[in-house]
Structures are given as C-alpha cells and as structure tokens.
Amino acid sequence: MRRLLLSFGAGLALVAVMGLVGAIALPQAALAQSARPFAVEEVRVEGTQRIDPETVRSYLLIKSGDTADADRLDRSLKALFATGLFADVTLRQEGSALVVRVVENPIINRIAFEGNRRITDESLNAEVQLRPRVVYTRAKVQADVKRILDVYRRSGRFAATVEPKVVQLPQNRVDLVFEIEEGQVTGVRRISFVGNRRYSDGTLREAIQTKESRWYRFLSTDDTYDPDRLSYDRELLRKYYLARGYADFRVVSAVAELTPDREGFYITFTIEEGERYKFGAIDVVSQLRDLKIEELRQKVTTRDGDWYDAEKVENSINALTDAVGSFGYAFVDIRPRINRDREAKTVGVTYEIQEGPRVYVERIDIVGNVRTLDKVIRREFRLVEGDAFNTAKLRRSRQRIRNLGFFEKVDITNVPGDQPDRTVINVEVQEKSTGELSFGVGFSTSDGILGDVSIRERNLLGRGQDLRLATTLSQRRRQIDLSFTEPYFLDMNLAAGFDLFHIVRDLARESRYDQRSTGGTLRAGYQISEPLRQTLRYTIREDTVTNIREGASRFIKEQEGTTTSSIVGQELTYDQRDDRFDPTEGYFLRLVNDIAGGLGDVAFLRNRLAAGYYYPVADEWVANVTGEVGVINGIGGERVRIQHRFFIGGDNLRGFRAAGIGPRDILTRDALGGNEFFTGSVGITFPTGLPKELGVRGTLFSDFGSLRKVDDTGPEIVDIDSIRVSVGLGAVWRSPFGPVKVSVAAPIRREDFDRKELLRFTFGSRF
C-alpha cells in the first residue's frame, strides 16, 4: 500500500510539472505564431488619450500594405518605448490588422519638495530637469533624484535621502513630490597623512584647505567633505613641498572613507616626500637677437645654492615674460629646462626664451558687461589699439580692472589677429552687485560703543561713479557724510569728487569740551605713475568749540566759539606695498600739505610726512617700521587754535591714552594739543600657533613719539618735548564679525603728567 501511495504521489507530481511546462510553452507557441510574417492591411491604434494616433503610427516601421515580420515588430516596439511617451506598449495581430495598444505616461501637473530646510525650492527647481506639463517617466525621475542628491553632497550632506512620490490625478495627470531627508552635515572627522617624515600631520593640515571639524568652524564650510576640494588639496600639498625643495614629491593617493553612521569622513593622504634639493647652475638663453641676456639674468629670482623652490621658478618666468614683453613680444614662450642631479641633490634650471614675433594690438573686445559701460573698462587698460603688445601692461590692466570691484570674474586672453603681427585682446567679465546697504556695530577704547548705517553705490548708472551716504553714532561721536566721486572727470585721468560732513565729538575725557564741525571738500586726484598718486583738495569748514565743562582750563575757555577755515591742500603718495590693508612687504611714503587763509577766520600752514617699510623675515613673520612727523604754524602772527592742533596717544602711540601726551594745563590736566609731533613704531607680526583659518596673528611692538609747542603761554602750561616710549604685545583677529584688535602696552619712558592706557581694544563689523 505504501508503495502504491508513493507511486501515485510521484505520478501527480509528474503531471503537475508537465502542466507547468505546458502553461509556459503555450504562450511561447502563441508568440511564435504571432511573430510569423503576415500582410498588414490595417494599423489600428488603441489606448491613446492626448497623443494623436497618427503620431503613434509615425514611429512604426510597418505601414498598411507592408509585411510584418519579427524584426520589424521588435524595432517598432523599441521605437515607441524610446519616445518616453508611453508606460506600456503591446503589438498583436487581429486577422490582417496590426493592433497597437499603448498606455500613455502621465503628464506632470506640479512638482513639489518636502523636507528641504537648508536648500530652497528655487535652488532645487533650478537643478531638476522635469517641469510641469512634461511627460512623466521613471528614468527622468531617477535622474532628478540623483541631481538633488548631488546638490546636497556639494553642501556637505552625504547622508541626505530623496524619495519620489507620485499622486495620481484625473485625466492621466500626476503630482510629483520629492520627499527629502536632509540629514546632518557630513564633516571631516580626521585627516591623516602616511609617508610624511619631514613635516608633521599638524603642519600639513595647515597647508591644505580641508579642515577637521571643530566647534569654532561653525561659520566655515572647510570642515565639510567636498571631493573637488580634495583634488585641490592634492595640488596644495604638491606646491607646499615643491616650494621647500622636495622636487620628487608626489601624492600617491587621497582616500575619503565615509563612516558607518554616514555622518563623517576619514581622509587619508599617502605621500612620497623624496629627497630635498638645492638649486644648481642657473642660466638664461634666448633665441631673440635683440635681448641682452645679462639684463635678463638680473630678473631671475632663483640663486645657485638656495633650496629648490618651484614658486621662485614660476616667479622668474613671470619676471622674464614681463621683461621680454616690454620689448613687444606677445607670444614669447619661456620654458625652464630642468637638470636634476640626484647624486648631488641639485636642480639646475636653464630658462629658454623661444623666438616669437613682434606684434601689435589689433583691437580689444569686451563681453559680459551688461550694466557697466565699455569705456569704464577700456580706460583701465594700459594698452590701446595700435600699441606694441606688452605682457606687463596687460597684466597691470587686468589688475586695474579687478581693483574696480565691479566684477566677480575678469578673464583676459589674447589670440592671433587677422595678420601675423597683430593680436586681439579678449576681455570677459562677470558683473556683481555694486550697491551696498550696510549696518555696522563696534566698540573702541576711544569712542565706546558705536553703530553706523551707510548706503553706497560704487558703479552709479554703470559709469563707475561712487556715491555714498553714511551716518555714525557712538557714545562720544556723531557723524554724517555724503560723498561722490567721478573716477575719470571729463574723460581725463582725474578722479574728482566732493565730501559733505557734519561731526560732533565729545572730548570731555581729554579736554572737557565738545567740538562740532560742518563743511565740505572738493577734491581731484590723479596717477602720476603706477605707484605715485597726488590728490588736490579744497575744504571749507566751520568748527565750534562748545559745551565747555565746569573746571576746564582757561586756555580752552578762551577758544570757545565758532571759526571758519578755508583750506587748500594736497596729498602725494608713493606706495609700493603688496597690499594696502595687510602688507607683507614693500614700503610707502606720504606727504600732506594744507594752507588755510583767504575766506576763513584762521590762517596756518600744516605739513605731515609719513613712511613705512615692511619686510618678511620668515614664513608669516613680517617686520615693520613706520613713522610720521608733522608741524603746523600760524600765518601772519595767527595763533593755531585747538581744533587744528595735533593730538597724540591711543592708536598712534599705544600705552598712552588718546591725547595722553603733549602740552597740558597742569592744574586741570586738560590736553591742549601741540604744533609739532613725531611718532614711530617698530614691530613684528607673527603666527600665534592657532589654526590658520582663524585669522589670528600676534604682534610685538614698540611705539615712540613726542608732541610739543603750543601758542598759549602761562605758568600753568607744562610742555616738555621728551621722547615717550612704550612696548607692548597685541593681536589681530579677522573674525567673521569684523576685525578685532587688542593690544596691551606699557610706557617705559614718560612724563609724570602723561596719561597711561594699558589695554586698547577695537572691534567693528558690517552686515
């Protein structure tokens, strides 16, 4: 019985398997039957709603009267799917008719984003390709999902997820909703280096742009992972080592590993430092017959015996290019031929100057300036059509256009012209906003808490004109200014403009009175040469000494009232610094002269001379020496009034309060100012050891100066022209909220009546 049951069960299983095979084989047989060639007398389209049936027929490779075979049917099916218009397509034979049944893809009614808080709908809409009233397809949706993820990854959010949802609507329409989970910013948890023997991990972390995540980097994105920045870091490492003599250096790999929680990255740089080289023989050779090699050798900054430095090689090429360009050679090719001696560990460099034609400027083409007039850009060029081409002048032209501050990007290239000795200069600019509405807050030891509001347009009507209205309010000063500048007055190299001002200052701490000044200035400045500039000005102002406190010096009480000054002046500046605001090398000289008289109530001659020198003594260590001297004398027996005298102390002599030195009423200790002064400072700025991106630098300084001579006379006046000296330590922090300056200084040489100041602090911000 048991065998019988087993045999019966096996038979049932065999029948079931045969039935399953038959079920599979029947459609195959039917498909084979339908794929047999047949003559098509009619092509019938079913299922269309928005699409015209003729449109469907136009994609078929089979027409009425044709013979349908398997190949044509297959290619027709693929052609219909390739249109993206249909979610499903079936082809079948009904007698002599070919029936095409389609299911149309829906039309997108609306696209929405949910869950996006960090990135706006407008930004995401600009990235996705799908739009309302466009045919919905899964492939396009998945492509847009990838684009959205790329946007979040560029902002450092690699944990972001995007889930597309479809809401069915009548008439075969859908709403497409991208549900976004943004996740946390994917920071850089650790940066490691493998293979570095000469420099520590900490030193190399300072050399690259990507940083490890720290709490104080909350306003920076350098601690979020960015694959493009990682490629840039490889180049920064290469430059760092090549600038220090490691000519064989290479980055073997830069690997970023996402942590299991998808909230951070571990970045590992594998490097090979190689040996350190010095410069060997340095030479310059040229195929240009007109060039004097000895003069060109003086332009080379690389020296035999110095440590190899790829930056110096590049600087030498630029200097040689400028020198050769001054002779009119536009397409000169200077190539450094490297001779590496691995045994002696030297790198010899021969600068080869290839022969090039003398060319002239055919024309200058400018594109990209929508608002700014062409002439605003052209007048900054040191070259004009017809000039001999000069790379040094072209480089300077590019710098002058960038210095305008009107453009986000300035690209200048030169291409061959219509003739072999002609070149065309192409200028491509990208404009940026030049209007500014700023609100400022700050604090300084001199003025206390202050705030300001200003509105400014630096490119008025696209003409390059500068218009500014500003007001400042602090505990000890109130000021309002209106200024206008036309940088090329009457199309000449003459910057002309005017300033109107009203200032009220509380000078109770220094001399127990208030000063109110109202007036205006007409000015005109022009460039004598690239580093030399002169400004001429005429000022008429009304100064009032008022609100004299009880117990003030009788010499101040005598000057109570209002005077009018009519002043003609000039300023001559010679500036060879690499940066006006944060110089690391170079020097400047400045001469200022003012003469008052004529329409005013006062007459005086005032002269000031200032100078400064900056020298890099080591990497990030900059020594500086600055000084200023001034003298003012009354004309025709006139006394110099207190509002025109010099006051020294505070910012120009740290360790002493504002107006802390100089002639003083010994009874009231009120500062009276002086007619002659000099100040100086010797210092050095240095890195503090804090992360470089914080922008904190230290400074060690010694200030010195003196102020003497006052027209008032009396036994109460103490006037000693001794030199005052102070030493101190300070720090400058370029914070995200504005520059912060703090200094601690102590006088080491002073007079008993001088007023000291240990701490000086200044903070300012605009937003």
Secondary structure, 3 states (H helix, E strand, C coil): CHHHHHHHHHHHHHHHHHHHHHHHHHHHHHHHHHCCCEECCEEEEECCCCCCHHHHHHHCCCCCCCEECHHHHHHHHHHHHHCCCEEEEEEEEECCEEEEEEEECCEEEEEEEECCCCCCHHHHHHHCCCCCCCECCHHHHHHHHHHHHHHHHHCCCCCCEEEEEEEEECCCEEEEEEEEECCCCCEEEEEEEECCCCCCHHHHHHHCCCCCCCHHHCCCCCCECCHHHHHHHHHHHHHHHHCCCCCCCEEEEEEEEECCCCCEEEEEEEEECCCCCEEEEEEEEECCCCCCHHHHHCCCCCCCCCECCHHHHHHHHHHHHHHHHCCCECCCEEEEEEEEECCCCEEEEEEEEECCCECEEEEEEEECCCCCCHHHHHCCCCCCCCCECCHHHHHHHHHHHHHCCCEEEEEEEEEECCCCCEEEEEEEEEECCCEEEEEEEEEECCCEEEEEEEEEEEEECCCCEEEEEEEEEECCEEEEEEEEEECCHHHCCCEEEEEEEEEEEECCCCCCCEEEEEEEEEEEEEECCCCEEEEEEEEEEEEEEECCCCCCCHHHHCCCEEEEEEEEEEEEEEECCCCCCCCCCEEEEEEEEEEECCCCCCCEEEEEEEEEEEEEEECCEEEEEEEEEEEEEECCCCCCCHHHCECCCECCECCECCCCCCCEECCCCCECCECEEEEEEEEEEEECCCCHHHCEEEEEEEEEEEEECCCCCCCCEECCCCCEEEEEEEEEEEECCEEEEEEEEEEEECCCCCCECCEEEEEEEEC
